[in-house]
Amino acid sequence: MRIKTACGIEKYNTLVRLTAKKGGLARLRLCWFVVFASLRDMFK
């Protein structure tokens, strides 16, 4: 995981908890978030 910002880590934790409760759509949203947040934070 390469998410560096505090708000990104907070959002990641929220999505992880949501993924535990929900199914495939929540998992897809989590993967989507991780990819784009990592790309965005890579150059910070």
N, C-alpha and C positions, 0 to 999 in steps of 0.2 A: 504494500500500500504506500503510495507516494503522496497522499493528501497531507498538506502541511498547514493550512490555515485552520484557525480555531473554529470558524463557522463551518468549514468543510468537514472537519472531524465530527462536529456536533450533528450535522445532517447525515453523515455516514452512520453514526450510532443510531439515529432515529430510524433510518431505513433498514438497518439490520434487525432492530426490534420488530418492525413492521413485517419484514420477510419471515420472521419466525411465526407470526400469526396468520399471514395470508399465504397465497400460493404462488403460482408461476409469474403472474404479472408483477408482483412485488419484487420478486427475484430479478426480473428483467429490468425494472426501474433501478434497482440497486446496482446492477452491472453497468447500466447506462451511465449512472452518476459517477461510479468509480472511474470509468474510462475517461470521461470528460473532465472530471475534477483533477485527475492525475495529470492529464495533458496540460490543463491550465496552470497547475501549480509547479509543473516541471521547470518552468523558466523563471520562477520566483527566487 
